[in-house]
Amino acid sequence: MASEVNINSDLGESFGPWKMGNDEEVLKIVRSANVACGFHAGDPMVMARTVKLSVENGVSIGAHPGFPDLQGFGRRVMRYSNAEIEMIIAYQIGALMAIAAANGGKVTHVKPHGMMANMSAEDEELSMAMARAIKAVDRDLIFLAQAVTPQVTAARKLGLRAAEEVFADRTYTDAGLLTPRSQPNAMIHDPQDSLRSVKRMIEEQAIFSTSGKKVPCRVDSVCVHGDGPTAVATARTVRDGLQASQIRIVPLPELRTMQ
């Protein structure tokens, strides 16, 4: 089994007076935060607050760019050219970099959000557009990429560090892709089930589909979504269970096994 792994969460997804998730508690548990950049969720004050909380908790900070779709939370299909995608992502990374600099933090990674990420998981050219945007802004940024997708290939083609990500609270198809949220079995709601799934993925360095198919991959980082009712319990159960197995939980930039 791996001796260390990262645990990340998608955070900063509140907007104005509307609150989503329990960032304060989740940031006491995870080691990396993917901060919404104002397109699918978040706003400048939410971004600033999330950065400050991340700094206080020693959590590494990542940009979480998505489609400009506040009403749909970035989970609806939108069609843009790859050139537009590059600029949409660069814009959002730059916004979070500025907010981070103003609040004592530094952006060290990028993880695409929602439907944009899902579409790129089956589209090599879209993944390349994402990687080009990240490299153009800062070639030292880590691409937090969905395992078994063209995101990983694109990052490495352009010389970016890629951390391969699996999900604690999601299920997978036989292709190694996330089960669409429209399907009833897409989410894992029981924290102990999440822990068992994560431990198996780490032990065997593979994703397992709902039908039992094994899809080999690297497991560098584990995502626990921050917006569900069991988010805090799942994050804590996964962290404590991995630590009990002598696995160190580290911020993404400190992950020695990342390629």
Buried (B, 14 or more C-beta within 10 A) or exposed (E): EBEBBBBBBBBBBBBEEEEBBBBBBBBBBBBBBBBBBBBBBBBBEBBBBBBBBBBEBEBBBBBBBBBBBBEBBBBEEBEBEBEEBBBBBBBBBBBBBEBBEEBEBEBBBBBBBBBBBBBBBEBBEBBBBBBBBBBBBBEEBBBBBBBBBBBBBBBBBBEBBBBBBBBBBBBBBEBBBBBEEEEEEBBBEBBEBBBBBBBEBBEBBBBBBEEEBBBEBBBBBBBBBBBBEBBBBBBBBBBBBBEEEEBBBBBBBBBEBBE
